[in-house]
Amino acid sequence: MGKTAPGEVVAAFIQAFEAMDFEAALSFIAPECEYTNVPMGSAKGPEGVRSVLEPFFAPIDENDFVIHRKAVEGKVVFYERLDRHRLGDSWRELPVIGVFEVEDGLITLWREYFDLATALKIHDQEGVA
């Protein structure tokens, strides 16, 4: 990955996750990356991220990640976004703040901030977030 700018790394990572291309997305995660899903816990490295996110995305048919704001300061990248997930014929929405640190073209720190109750509704067949 080399000297790719932190903002470009995170943009490509988010696009890969939106497409549910786990192999492409995880290629941006450093082996020592600390991933903290703030209301739910932490995982480490690409396989840790996979173990948390693949089960979450498994029932989802399509994603639409709407980026409201992003900012880059040195190696730190912030994203404010609305993650929209289609399950069957309904869309569920989750407002998210993502904080990333990027070194040498890889994400070394990733924190996601969101409301847990809203996130749990995504997989609730009766509720719409």
VOMARFI-803639 format. One line per field, with one value per atom (N, C-alpha, C, CB): residue number from 1; atom name; x, y, z. Coordinates in Angstrom, 2 decimals. Each point is the difference from the previous one (the first is absolute). Glycine has a CB too. Layout:
BEGIN
i c(NUM/...);
at c(CA/...);
xx c(X/...);
yy c(Y/...);
zz c(Z/...);
END
This chain:
BEGIN
i c(1/1/1/1/2/2/2/2/3/3/3/3/4/4/4/4/5/5/5/5/6/6/6/6/7/7/7/7/8/8/8/8/9/9/9/9/10/10/10/10/11/11/11/11/12/12/12/12/13/13/13/13/14/14/14/14/15/15/15/15/16/16/16/16/17/17/17/17/18/18/18/18/19/19/19/19/20/20/20/20/21/21/21/21/22/22/22/22/23/23/23/23/24/24/24/24/25/25/25/25/26/26/26/26/27/27/27/27/28/28/28/28/29/29/29/29/30/30/30/30/31/31/31/31/32/32/32/32/33/33/33/33/34/34/34/34/35/35/35/35/36/36/36/36/37/37/37/37/38/38/38/38/39/39/39/39/40/40/40/40/41/41/41/41/42/42/42/42/43/43/43/43/44/44/44/44/45/45/45/45/46/46/46/46/47/47/47/47/48/48/48/48/49/49/49/49/50/50/50/50/51/51/51/51/52/52/52/52/53/53/53/53/54/54/54/54/55/55/55/55/56/56/56/56/57/57/57/57/58/58/58/58/59/59/59/59/60/60/60/60/61/61/61/61/62/62/62/62/63/63/63/63/64/64/64/64/65/65/65/65/66/66/66/66/67/67/67/67/68/68/68/68/69/69/69/69/70/70/70/70/71/71/71/71/72/72/72/72/73/73/73/73/74/74/74/74/75/75/75/75/76/76/76/76/77/77/77/77/78/78/78/78/79/79/79/79/80/80/80/80/81/81/81/81/82/82/82/82/83/83/83/83/84/84/84/84/85/85/85/85/86/86/86/86/87/87/87/87/88/88/88/88/89/89/89/89/90/90/90/90/91/91/91/91/92/92/92/92/93/93/93/93/94/94/94/94/95/95/95/95/96/96/96/96/97/97/97/97/98/98/98/98/99/99/99/99/100/100/100/100/101/101/101/101/102/102/102/102/103/103/103/103/104/104/104/104/105/105/105/105/106/106/106/106/107/107/107/107/108/108/108/108/109/109/109/109/110/110/110/110/111/111/111/111/112/112/112/112/113/113/113/113/114/114/114/114/115/115/115/115/116/116/116/116/117/117/117/117/118/118/118/118/119/119/119/119/120/120/120/120/121/121/121/121/122/122/122/122/123/123/123/123/124/124/124/124/125/125/125/125/126/126/126/126/127/127/127/127/128/128/128/128/129/129/129/129);
at c(N/CA/C/CB/N/CA/C/CB/N/CA/C/CB/N/CA/C/CB/N/CA/C/CB/N/CA/C/CB/N/CA/C/CB/N/CA/C/CB/N/CA/C/CB/N/CA/C/CB/N/CA/C/CB/N/CA/C/CB/N/CA/C/CB/N/CA/C/CB/N/CA/C/CB/N/CA/C/CB/N/CA/C/CB/N/CA/C/CB/N/CA/C/CB/N/CA/C/CB/N/CA/C/CB/N/CA/C/CB/N/CA/C/CB/N/CA/C/CB/N/CA/C/CB/N/CA/C/CB/N/CA/C/CB/N/CA/C/CB/N/CA/C/CB/N/CA/C/CB/N/CA/C/CB/N/CA/C/CB/N/CA/C/CB/N/CA/C/CB/N/CA/C/CB/N/CA/C/CB/N/CA/C/CB/N/CA/C/CB/N/CA/C/CB/N/CA/C/CB/N/CA/C/CB/N/CA/C/CB/N/CA/C/CB/N/CA/C/CB/N/CA/C/CB/N/CA/C/CB/N/CA/C/CB/N/CA/C/CB/N/CA/C/CB/N/CA/C/CB/N/CA/C/CB/N/CA/C/CB/N/CA/C/CB/N/CA/C/CB/N/CA/C/CB/N/CA/C/CB/N/CA/C/CB/N/CA/C/CB/N/CA/C/CB/N/CA/C/CB/N/CA/C/CB/N/CA/C/CB/N/CA/C/CB/N/CA/C/CB/N/CA/C/CB/N/CA/C/CB/N/CA/C/CB/N/CA/C/CB/N/CA/C/CB/N/CA/C/CB/N/CA/C/CB/N/CA/C/CB/N/CA/C/CB/N/CA/C/CB/N/CA/C/CB/N/CA/C/CB/N/CA/C/CB/N/CA/C/CB/N/CA/C/CB/N/CA/C/CB/N/CA/C/CB/N/CA/C/CB/N/CA/C/CB/N/CA/C/CB/N/CA/C/CB/N/CA/C/CB/N/CA/C/CB/N/CA/C/CB/N/CA/C/CB/N/CA/C/CB/N/CA/C/CB/N/CA/C/CB/N/CA/C/CB/N/CA/C/CB/N/CA/C/CB/N/CA/C/CB/N/CA/C/CB/N/CA/C/CB/N/CA/C/CB/N/CA/C/CB/N/CA/C/CB/N/CA/C/CB/N/CA/C/CB/N/CA/C/CB/N/CA/C/CB/N/CA/C/CB/N/CA/C/CB/N/CA/C/CB/N/CA/C/CB/N/CA/C/CB/N/CA/C/CB/N/CA/C/CB/N/CA/C/CB/N/CA/C/CB/N/CA/C/CB/N/CA/C/CB/N/CA/C/CB/N/CA/C/CB/N/CA/C/CB/N/CA/C/CB/N/CA/C/CB/N/CA/C/CB/N/CA/C/CB/N/CA/C/CB/N/CA/C/CB/N/CA/C/CB/N/CA/C/CB/N/CA/C/CB/N/CA/C/CB);
xx c(0.82/-0.82/0.86/-1.79/2.94/0.97/-0.45/0.84/-0.69/-0.21/-1.39/2.44/-3.43/-1.34/-0.47/-0.50/-0.11/-0.46/-1.07/0.52/-0.50/-0.97/-1.46/1.62/-1.98/-1.38/-0.38/0.18/0.76/-0.25/-0.14/1.28/-0.46/-0.07/-1.37/2.48/-2.93/-1.28/-1.15/0.95/-0.89/-1.05/-0.12/0.40/0.73/-0.01/-0.51/1.93/-1.55/-0.45/-1.52/2.22/-2.76/-1.44/-0.74/0.41/0.11/-0.64/-0.02/0.75/0.33/0.04/-1.01/2.43/-2.53/-0.99/-1.42/1.61/-1.83/-1.33/-0.40/0.36/0.59/-0.23/0.04/0.99/-0.71/0.14/1.09/-2.42/3.47/1.18/1.00/-0.38/0.20/0.81/1.48/-1.95/2.28/1.42/0.66/-0.49/-0.16/0.55/0.06/-0.90/-0.18/-0.03/1.08/-2.46/2.58/0.96/1.44/-1.69/1.91/1.36/0.53/-0.48/-0.41/0.41/0.25/-1.32/1.10/0.14/1.38/-2.49/3.22/1.32/-0.16/0.93/0.06/-0.09/-0.19/1.44/-0.89/-0.10/-1.16/2.45/-3.30/-1.10/-0.90/0.08/-0.39/-0.97/-1.33/1.78/-2.78/-1.34/-0.89/0.33/-0.91/-0.91/-1.37/1.90/-2.82/-1.40/-0.53/-0.23/0.26/-0.08/-1.10/0.89/-2.13/-0.97/0.10/-1.48/2.31/-0.02/1.33/-1.76/2.89/1.26/1.06/-1.27/2.40/1.16/0.44/0.72/0.01/0.61/1.33/-2.27/3.11/1.33/0.27/0.81/-0.27/0.46/-1.12/2.00/-1.63/-1.00/-0.96/1.66/-1.15/-0.89/-0.94/1.77/-1.31/-0.88/-1.13/1.92/-1.58/-1.02/-0.98/1.64/-1.13/-0.86/-0.96/1.81/-1.31/-0.82/-1.15/2.01/-1.83/-1.06/-0.97/1.58/-1.05/-0.84/-0.65/1.46/-0.83/-0.64/-1.37/2.27/-2.40/-1.33/-1.02/1.11/-0.66/-0.91/-0.50/1.20/-0.30/-0.35/-0.66/1.89/-1.81/-0.50/-1.44/1.55/-2.50/-1.38/-0.32/-0.62/1.58/-0.23/0.12/0.87/-1.83/-0.01/0.77/-2.19/2.20/0.64/0.29/-1.19/2.25/0.37/0.04/1.32/-1.58/0.17/0.56/-1.92/3.20/0.64/0.02/1.43/-2.20/-0.11/0.99/-2.46/3.44/1.03/-0.48/1.86/-2.04/-0.43/1.19/-2.04/3.05/1.20/1.20/-1.34/2.48/1.25/1.09/-0.73/1.69/1.11/1.26/-1.53/2.63/1.29/0.96/-0.43/1.12/1.06/1.18/-1.66/2.66/1.15/-0.44/1.10/-0.84/-0.35/-1.40/2.42/-3.14/-1.33/-1.08/0.92/-1.92/-1.11/-1.31/1.38/-2.28/-1.32/-1.06/0.82/-1.83/-1.14/-1.28/1.32/-2.22/-1.37/-0.83/0.33/-1.06/-0.73/-1.32/2.19/-3.03/-1.23/0.14/-1.42/1.52/0.10/-1.42/2.24/-2.59/-1.31/0.17/-0.83/0.00/0.09/-1.37/1.83/-1.82/-1.25/-0.06/-0.05/-1.02/-0.32/-1.35/1.32/-1.34/-1.24/-0.43/-0.67/-0.56/-0.50/-0.01/-1.37/2.05/0.03/1.44/-2.17/2.32/1.29/0.04/0.22/0.90/0.24/1.17/-0.88/0.84/1.02/0.69/-1.30/2.61/0.81/0.96/-0.18/-0.04/0.97/1.28/-1.86/3.02/1.28/1.05/-0.59/1.47/1.22/1.14/-1.02/1.90/1.17/1.26/-1.25/2.17/1.30/1.07/-0.88/1.79/1.03/1.37/-1.63/2.64/1.39/0.64/0.13/0.63/0.61/1.50/-2.12/2.87/1.46/0.46/0.22/0.63/0.56/-1.07/2.04/-3.16/-1.04/-0.94/1.55/-1.42/-0.87/-0.67/1.48/-2.69/-0.74/0.54/-2.08/2.58/0.57/-0.92/2.25/-3.25/-0.99/-1.32/1.77/-2.85/-1.32/-0.99/0.60/-1.32/-1.05/-1.30/1.68/-2.76/-1.32/-0.89/0.27/-0.94/-0.90/-1.41/1.85/-2.79/-1.40/-0.85/0.65/-1.96/-0.94/-0.28/-1.03/1.29/-0.16/-1.44/1.93/-2.89/-1.41/-0.39/-0.54/1.01/-0.29/0.66/-0.18/1.41/0.71/-0.71/2.16/-2.66/-0.69/-1.29/1.00/-1.63/-1.23/0.26/-0.91/2.13/0.32/-0.35/1.85/-1.61/-0.26/-1.32/2.43/-3.16/-1.33/-0.98/0.55/-1.13/-0.88/-1.23/0.81/-1.19/-1.18/0.33/-1.02/2.21/0.33/0.71/0.14/-0.32/0.73/0.75/-1.70/3.02/0.83/-0.13/1.60);
yy c(-1.19/1.19/1.25/-1.25/1.22/1.07/1.32/-1.13/2.19/1.36/0.55/0.35/-1.20/0.47/0.91/-2.09/3.21/0.97/-0.62/1.88/-1.54/-0.57/0.15/0.48/0.69/0.19/-0.94/2.37/-2.63/-0.92/-1.44/1.54/-1.91/-1.36/-0.23/0.01/0.93/-0.17/0.03/1.07/-0.22/0.04/-1.34/2.47/-3.05/-1.29/-1.11/0.77/-0.71/-0.96/0.06/0.20/1.01/0.18/-0.49/1.97/-1.67/-0.45/-1.52/2.10/-2.75/-1.46/-0.60/0.09/0.49/-0.51/0.25/0.39/0.76/0.29/-1.08/2.49/-2.93/-1.04/-1.41/1.52/-1.62/-1.27/-0.87/0.12/0.53/-0.69/-0.09/0.83/-1.86/-0.12/-0.15/-1.03/0.29/-0.19/1.34/-2.32/3.12/1.31/0.90/-0.22/0.25/0.86/-0.39/0.32/-1.60/-0.46/0.19/-1.64/1.81/0.24/1.37/-1.47/2.33/1.31/0.00/1.03/-2.16/-0.10/-0.54/-0.35/1.08/-0.45/-1.19/2.35/-3.25/-1.15/0.40/-1.24/2.38/0.44/0.96/-0.31/0.51/0.96/-0.31/0.32/0.71/-0.11/0.53/0.27/-1.14/0.38/0.01/-0.99/2.13/0.10/0.43/0.57/-1.46/0.23/0.49/-1.81/3.13/0.59/-0.59/2.07/-2.20/-0.55/-1.51/1.85/-2.54/-1.46/-0.67/0.18/0.49/-0.63/0.20/-1.66/0.97/0.18/-1.32/1.93/-1.79/-1.14/0.49/-1.06/0.13/0.38/-0.63/0.23/0.57/-0.48/-0.36/-0.81/0.44/-0.32/-1.12/0.74/-1.78/-1.12/0.38/-1.60/2.46/0.49/0.84/-0.03/0.90/0.82/-0.91/1.92/-2.90/-0.94/-0.70/-0.35/-0.10/-0.75/0.84/-1.35/2.66/0.88/0.37/0.90/-0.55/0.59/-0.97/1.92/-3.05/-0.93/-0.47/-0.73/0.35/-0.40/1.14/-1.66/2.88/1.15/0.22/1.04/-1.12/0.27/-1.19/1.60/-2.79/-1.21/0.11/-1.28/1.77/0.05/1.21/-1.22/2.11/1.24/-0.24/1.34/-0.82/-0.17/1.10/-1.12/2.32/1.13/1.08/-0.52/1.27/1.13/1.28/-1.52/2.62/1.33/0.85/-0.26/0.58/0.80/1.46/-1.97/2.79/1.41/0.76/-0.23/0.85/0.75/1.43/-1.49/1.91/1.37/0.95/-0.89/0.45/0.81/-0.92/1.84/-1.33/-0.71/1.04/-2.02/1.66/0.90/-0.83/1.70/-1.14/-0.66/0.97/-1.45/0.97/0.79/-0.94/1.60/-1.46/-0.90/-1.42/1.50/-2.40/-1.41/-0.35/-0.51/1.51/-0.23/0.41/0.37/-1.25/0.24/-0.19/-0.78/1.76/-0.06/-0.08/1.32/-2.17/-0.11/0.10/-1.43/2.31/-0.02/-0.53/1.97/-3.05/-0.62/-0.60/-0.48/0.20/-0.74/-1.31/2.13/-3.22/-1.32/-0.51/-0.48/0.29/-0.51/-1.45/2.32/-3.21/-1.43/-0.49/-0.32/-0.35/-0.56/-1.47/1.66/-2.02/-1.39/-0.27/-0.01/-0.82/-0.23/1.28/-1.79/2.22/1.20/1.23/-1.48/1.41/1.17/0.43/-0.74/2.04/0.60/0.34/0.93/-1.22/0.35/0.97/-2.25/3.23/1.05/0.09/1.25/-1.02/0.12/1.18/-2.50/3.58/1.10/-0.47/1.73/-1.44/-0.49/1.11/-2.36/2.39/0.79/-1.01/2.06/-1.97/-0.87/0.83/-1.61/1.10/0.63/-1.02/1.52/-1.10/-0.90/0.64/-0.98/0.15/0.42/-0.88/0.78/-0.14/-0.70/0.24/0.22/-1.30/0.08/-0.90/0.51/0.01/-0.77/-0.69/-0.34/1.03/-0.53/-1.02/0.41/-0.64/-0.96/0.65/-1.88/1.44/0.50/-0.71/0.47/0.33/-0.54/0.16/0.49/0.38/0.22/0.34/0.79/-1.42/0.29/-0.07/-0.93/2.04/0.04/0.43/0.54/-1.24/0.34/0.36/-1.54/2.68/0.49/0.04/1.36/-2.03/-0.02/-0.45/-0.49/0.64/-0.41/-1.50/2.31/-3.06/-1.45/-0.42/-0.20/0.85/-0.37/0.16/0.69/0.37/0.21/-1.09/2.49/-2.84/-1.04/-1.35/1.21/-1.53/-1.29/-0.07/-0.15/1.29/0.01/-0.38/1.76/-1.62/-0.33/-1.46/1.71/-2.58/-1.42/-0.46/-0.35/1.27/-0.30/0.03/1.00/-2.12/-0.09/0.88/-2.30/2.67/0.84/1.48/-1.86/2.22/1.41/0.60/-0.43/1.68/0.74/1.11/-0.54/0.50/1.01/1.33/-1.77);
zz c(0.00/0.00/0.00/1.19/-0.53/-0.08/0.55/-1.94/1.16/0.46/-0.35/-0.24/0.12/-0.28/1.14/-1.34/0.99/0.99/0.90/-1.59/2.90/0.93/-0.45/1.79/-2.31/-0.46/-1.13/0.69/-1.59/-1.11/0.49/-1.52/2.49/0.57/0.62/0.44/0.39/0.68/-1.01/2.07/-3.07/-1.02/-0.72/-0.30/-0.08/-0.68/0.93/-1.43/2.69/1.00/0.16/1.19/-1.03/0.17/-1.25/1.54/-2.72/-1.24/-0.08/-1.14/1.56/-0.04/0.98/-0.65/1.84/0.96/-0.49/1.86/-2.48/-0.54/-1.01/0.35/-1.15/-1.00/0.60/-1.72/3.01/0.71/-0.61/0.62/-1.09/-0.52/1.16/-2.41/3.23/1.21/-0.30/1.11/-2.14/-0.31/-0.34/-0.84/0.03/-0.35/1.24/-2.35/3.11/1.19/1.00/-0.33/0.61/1.00/-0.45/0.78/-2.08/-0.48/0.46/-1.98/2.46/0.50/1.51/-1.84/2.50/1.46/0.34/0.27/0.57/0.45/0.96/-0.26/0.29/0.90/1.46/-1.60/2.00/1.39/0.23/0.19/-1.19/0.10/1.19/-2.48/3.24/1.08/-0.54/1.82/-1.91/-0.44/1.22/-2.32/2.62/1.14/-0.51/1.56/-1.41/-0.28/1.35/-1.91/2.14/1.34/0.87/-1.00/0.54/0.94/0.19/-0.65/-0.16/0.03/0.36/-1.67/1.53/0.34/-1.06/1.28/-1.11/-0.86/-0.63/1.42/-2.51/-0.69/-0.55/-0.61/0.20/-0.49/-1.36/2.36/-3.25/-1.30/-0.94/1.14/-2.38/-1.02/0.40/-1.67/2.28/0.37/1.14/-0.74/1.65/1.05/-0.57/1.58/-2.53/-0.66/-0.73/-0.26/-0.46/-0.72/0.97/-1.73/2.88/0.95/0.56/0.58/-0.52/0.48/-1.12/1.74/-2.90/-1.04/-0.98/0.22/-0.51/-0.93/0.51/-0.76/2.04/0.47/-0.06/1.48/-1.22/-0.05/-1.43/1.95/-2.93/-1.39/-0.70/-0.07/0.64/-0.68/-0.49/1.42/-0.63/-0.50/-0.88/2.04/-2.21/-0.73/-1.50/1.94/-2.69/-1.45/-0.72/0.22/0.35/-0.67/1.04/-2.18/1.96/0.85/-0.81/1.49/-0.81/-0.57/1.13/-1.71/1.65/1.04/-0.46/0.77/-0.10/-0.34/0.87/-0.67/0.04/0.72/0.15/-0.90/2.15/0.28/0.12/1.16/-0.43/0.20/0.16/1.08/-1.54/0.25/0.20/-1.39/2.20/0.27/0.17/1.11/-1.56/0.11/0.65/-2.05/3.07/0.63/0.22/1.14/-1.98/0.08/-0.30/1.68/-0.74/-0.19/0.52/0.15/0.38/0.58/-1.00/2.34/-2.49/-0.92/0.78/-2.02/1.88/0.64/-1.09/2.01/-1.80/-0.90/0.81/-1.63/1.22/0.51/-1.15/1.64/-1.38/-1.10/0.48/-1.14/0.18/0.24/-0.74/0.28/0.47/-0.61/-0.22/1.12/-2.38/-0.37/-0.44/-0.69/1.27/-0.29/-0.49/1.74/-2.89/-0.51/0.37/-1.90/2.57/0.31/-0.64/2.21/-3.23/-0.73/-0.69/1.62/-1.33/-0.66/0.91/-1.43/2.56/0.89/0.29/1.04/-0.87/0.32/1.48/-2.34/2.98/1.40/0.02/0.87/0.01/0.02/1.36/-1.73/1.67/1.21/-0.14/0.42/0.34/0.01/0.70/0.00/-0.60/0.50/-0.10/-0.69/1.68/-0.07/0.00/1.21/-2.20/-0.08/0.14/-1.48/2.29/0.21/-0.39/1.88/-2.73/-0.52/0.16/-1.63/1.83/-0.12/-1.07/2.45/-3.32/-1.13/0.02/-1.36/1.24/-0.10/-1.13/2.49/-3.34/-1.11/-0.84/1.37/-1.59/-0.87/0.63/-1.78/3.09/0.70/1.20/-0.76/1.05/1.16/1.24/-1.40/2.35/1.23/1.21/-0.92/0.78/1.05/-0.67/1.66/-1.16/-0.55/1.14/-2.28/2.49/1.01/-0.65/1.82/-1.50/-0.50/1.19/-2.01/1.91/1.04/-0.57/1.09/-0.42/-0.43/1.17/-2.39/2.23/1.03/-0.14/0.03/1.03/-0.04/-0.27/1.57/-0.95/-0.21/-1.46/2.35/-2.98/-1.43/-0.83/0.38/-0.05/-0.75/0.12/0.39/0.78/0.19/-0.81/2.29/-2.55/-0.80/-1.46/1.51/-1.96/-1.39/-0.29/-0.01/0.98/-0.21/0.58/0.01/0.63/0.53/-1.16/2.29/-2.62/-1.16/0.13/-0.34/1.55/0.20/0.02/1.25/-0.74/0.18/-1.19/2.42/-2.59/-1.04/0.69/-1.79/1.65/0.66/-0.72/0.75);
END
